[in-house]
Every structure is written in structure tokens, then in C-alpha cells.
């Protein structure tokens, strides 16, 4: 589609030709009509075109030179071939750049392709080029008076036109280059601490005759960009060898270089101009951050001439010096596949600094953050930032994650404090920030967590009855991990819970997550009994539906790195699952289908199984519990492979529940019921005989506590629910339950409006 203004312009051009009895409407008629087009006028003005002179030249040419196309018949002029080509070319260019409408400005650019026409001649006569028009349309860059005069003088002396991207004439190349030396002089770059070896390797590579291009490869956040910025600062401070003292490091703005390159060849011309400027002086050094992004940058559909291919010859012959930075993942995915490009660089690995080096880095950059946030950082806060980030923010790297913590703490104090005096950031402030970032309670970060871990077994025994030995085995490994005596590269603990159904295996995992105040991630392994279903945990392989999405297990752990993972009834899962779990238990990591390495070192992995439970519950004449236990262990050894059992911290056996334990569980279930009824302003009271009756009727050595749960639901919850539904119980009341004639008897009393003092009502009574 064309704009309404352009449609009028086309009609006006044809009208100019028809009025003069011209058989064809030529490109000159079209350009004459564009002088009155609003979109084209903006471009004319930006390019310093004298519209009066242009109109005079075109009118004179049309009246005097186009007499040969005058027709003897009075008919409407037809658009010439060049007229139509310009319109078609403009439409194709706009379509390729995903613009909806063709306007006068795009037609004006398209006219420059008709180089042999007088229309282009008259535009060039006033020092207007195609790139001048593109610069204004794409970037809003207008030609300055100095540029115009320089072009005019050059045109008068040599009758040629200068390159509009020549940095020395119109400064256009500087739109895509950022001088790090200037930033260093302005104090916008922090001082580089450490990295002596990396700086030496960089300087040595830059001093080579050919292939003098260092390539920094390292994990995100280890300080690759900071090394280049630090080198620029050292150059400004004369802290480099003599041959580098006059060097200038330019950061390439690839986004700006690509922006607005709607026409084929625009990107290549821009990049070559930048390369020409960099190579114009041996002191210039080009820095391309995230250098993998230039692979494929600027390439047209199906084309092979991208930014990396344009750079190759300049990188190999040493005409420009280039520093690149990328991550290991991107290096493998992009650069390593293009051997012709990667061989032109000298790879320098940037490792994560040690905690000691990181502390020196934080001390070195501390003044910058103190001045910005108007506060002070204690040495303890810096050490805490390193220790806590290393422990809880495992998905990031030092020093970036430690710097994030001190910066975040400074921002929080700056916002929350109204006092003018400079506050000192302490260890407690860093702990508070960590708690908010990783979404775990503060007492799980600070020293108060020691009390929680110390009393963990006691708290669990108050909630899980009859499994004291199992609880002791579970908490032993967790305590070792908390004080730092366990393997730091493995999960907090890996446990296999065995025993009959209904004895508290799953419930212990739930109560553990509540006590540690972390999320419980539960998977029912009966859903993963098929080979193909196992891939849902880590993601489907390439070529399958959903391969671009992550796995259920890996995504949840990535979002909740501090959690309890419960794999319920593990024996029902496909054997391939055990192979996946081996690397989790051994190295604390799991790689998903997208290549992400998910960290499990802050998780507790619990697997439950009922294998061997039948031996524990059946009666064997002449043999006691010892024989049952041995049979149970043999079945577990038979089912689970040695390499799997060997990686477990403990195989924890759960005992069958006794009659005494069932009586305690009755009290627990009734307590939970009381909490539910309290919200409805209802109190409940059970007699001791009723509780004893429930424990006798609900006891099952084979099925554990689940029959008791069903009995309470049938004999207590259902009668209460029926009464609430059939009677007006909105104001609450009391329920007394006692045993009469070997059955439970209920005594319901309703609160009236005047009798509700002892209980809180949510019903407005």
C-alpha cells in the first residue's frame, strides 16, 4: 500500500507530464512532484537541499530537454519504465523491512538507484547522497553545515563525492563506537582489582604481528567486560607497556549498527566504514562484547555474508586489533562451529575468582558504592556477601553475585532510611537481602537457623510418632551439611525411606520441609513408569514436542533451589530414572534438555518405597522381627542396583505402627480437626473412651494410619458435616463426642447471638 500523500504525488507527476503533452511521465516529473510531498520535504531539508534551485533545474530540464517525447495526441501520460521501477523498488524495500505503507521518503531513496538519470544528477549536484537520506530516515541524523561545506569543497576540487561515513568528515562512525578511554577519563569505569595474569595474556596477544585478537571466554558474571574496561583505565593511567600507552579501546554498538538497516547493503557498508576507521590508526582497538552475536548479524535470508565473515580478512592479517568476550555455552554453540572465525582469536579463559580474590575485589570497588549510596560497608558485610552468595546463589558466579548483594543492600538502606548520617551496612543487612532474593525466611540464613537445625529431630518427633530412629537417621546428615562437614558438591542429603504403607514416610518429608521452611517438591513416580515419561523430568530431546521447554523437575529446582524433593513410590518409576538420579546424588547437578546445569546442592532428596514391606507385616512361624528385617533388606538389594544404593546417605527403615502409637495419632488427627472447626466458630471435645475406641477400630498393622484417617472421616467428619448443612449452625457452637453402646454419640449445641463470647466468629453473628 502507498500513503495518501504519495498517491497524490504520483497523480501530480503524471499531471505535470500530461499538461506538457508528454507521452511519458519520467523520473524527473516524479522528483518534481516530490518537492511538494510532505515526507520527501523532511528528507530534503535534513540533507540541506535548496528546493527552489532544485525545482528550477528540473523545470528547465523538462521544458527544454524532453521535447522529443511530446505527443501529437492529447492523452494522459503513461509512467515510464524508470518511474515504475522506482515505485516497485520502494515497495519491495518497505515490504522487506516489514513496513505497511510506501511513502515519499522511501521513493526518494529508491530514485538513487537510477544513477544514469538527470534526477539523481540534480540531487548529487547539491551534495545529497543516498546514505544521507537513509541516515535521516533510520536514525534522524541530519547533515551538518560543516559536512555540507566539506562535501561541496571536495566536489569542486575533484568532482567526486566523499564517503558519508568517513569519521573525519561527518562523525557518523562514532554513532556505533563508544570510546572506553573517554569513559575512563570521565570516571565512569571502576578500578580493576586483580586479574594480573589475564591482563598480561591480553597485552601479549595484542602485541602479536597477526591474529592479535584476544577472546575472553568465561561464565556470566566472572568479570570479562570488567577486564577490558580495566585495561582502558590502565591505558589512561599509563600503567601499560609503552607500545599501548596511546591505544584507544572502542566498544562496538552492534545494536545501533543493525538498527534501521532496511535496505540490502546498508549494514555491510556501515560495518566496513567502522572497520576502516578502526584500521586507520594502529592505536585503535575494537572491543566486541558478546561477540557471538555477530555470527549471522546482518545476513539476509539465505545469505552468508554476515558480520563475522566481513571481519575475517581484517582479523587474520592484523590490520585491526579486536578483543571479544563470550560465555562457554555461546562459544560452543556459535564460535566453535565456525573454525575459520574462531582460529583468528587467541582464547583466554576467564575463571571465577577465589573467595580471597573476590574479597580484595569488593574492598577495591567498595568506595564507588559507598559514595553512590552515601553509606559505609563493614568488612564483615563484604565477607558475608561472598559467603552467602556462594552458598545460596549457586546459579550465578563470583564476583558478580557478591557485588549484587552489596549493591542491593545499599539501595535498600538508601530507600528505607530518612536519616542524613551515613549508615554502616552490617552482616545482618546482607542476610536480610539474601533472604528476600532467594525467598527463604531470614532465620534460615542467619545464626538463628542453628537453633532450628539443633532442635530439628525434637520438632519432627513431636509431629511424627513411632519413628524416632528414622528421624535420627534423617537429621544426622542434615546437621552435618549445615555445619559444613558434609561434601559441598552433593545435596544436603539423599535418603531412601522403606517400610509399610501408612507409617509416615511421606508425612515425614512434608514435616521436614515445614521445619526447614522450604518448599516441598513432590512427584508421584507412578506417573513415570514408561520410558518416554521420564524425559518429562528433564525435558524432551530435540525433535520431540515440547523440546524447547524445560523439564518439570529441573524447572522447579531452578525456581526453588532450597527445597525438599520427594519422589514418592520410587519403585514404580522406569529404571531409566535411576540413571538420571545418579549424577544428582554424586555431583549435585542435573543437566536439562536445553543444556542448563541445575544445582541440587541445597536440596534434600527423599525417595519412598514399599519394597519389602510385605515381609515386615506378615507372620513367619518360628522367626521374629530380625528375620523379617533381613528379608526386607534382601529385597531392597535385589531391586536397587549397587551403584544406586552406594550413593545414598542412608536407607531409613520405618517401623509398623503399634497400638500405642495409633492412640497418639488419634490425638493428632483430632487436633487438626479442631483447627478446621475453629474457623467456623465451632469447638469439639472427645472423651477418652471415644479416642480409645477410634484407636482400636482404626488400628491396622498392615495399612498403618490410613484406616484410622478413613474411620475419623466416616464416623466424625461426615456426621458433623451433615449437621452443619441441615441445621442453622452459622453462629457456631459446641460438639461433644462420647462412646455409648459401642458407638459414637454426638451432642450438638448451637450458639445464639448472646452466647458467642468465648469463640471468634467470622460469620457476623
Buried (B, 14 or more C-beta within 10 A) or exposed (E): EBBEBBEBBBEBBBBBBBEBBBBBBBBBBBBBBBBBBBBBBBBBEBBBBEBEEBBEBBEEBBEEEBEEBEBEEEEEBBBBEBBEBBBEBBBBBBEEEEBEEBBBBBBBBBBBBBEEBBBBEBBBEBBBBBBBBBBBBBEEBBBEEEBBEBBEEBBEEEEEEBBBBBBEBBBBBBBBBBBBBBBBBEEEBBBBBBBEEBBEBBBBBBEEEEBBBBBBBBBBBBBBBBBBBBBBBBBBEEBBEEEBEEBBBBBBBBEBBBBBBBBEEBBBBBBBBBBBBBBBEEBBBBBBBBBBBBBBBBBEEEEEEBBBBBBBEBBBEBBBBBBBBBBBBBBBBBBBEBEEBBBBBBBBEBEBBEBEBBBBBBEBBBEBBBEEBBBBBBEBBBBBBBBBBBBBBBBBBBBBBBBBBBBBBBBBBEEEEEEEEEBBBBBBBBBBBBBEBBEBBBBBBBEEBEEBBEEBBEBBBEBBBBBEEBBEBBBEBBBBBBEEEBEEEBBBBBBBBBBBBBBBBBBBBBBBBBBBBBBBBBBEBEEBEEEEBBBBBBBBEEEEEEEEBBBBBBBBBBEBBBBBBBBBBBBBBBEBBBEBBBBBBBBBBBBBBBEBBBBBBBBBBBBBBBBBBBBBBEEEEEEEEEEBBEBBBEBBEEBBEEEBEEBBBBBBBBBBBEEEBBBEBBBBBBEEBBEEBBEBBBBBEBBEEBBBBBBEBBBBBBBBBEBBBEBBEEBBBEBBEEBBEEEEBBBBBBBBBBBEEEEBEBEBEBBEEEBBEEBEBEEEB
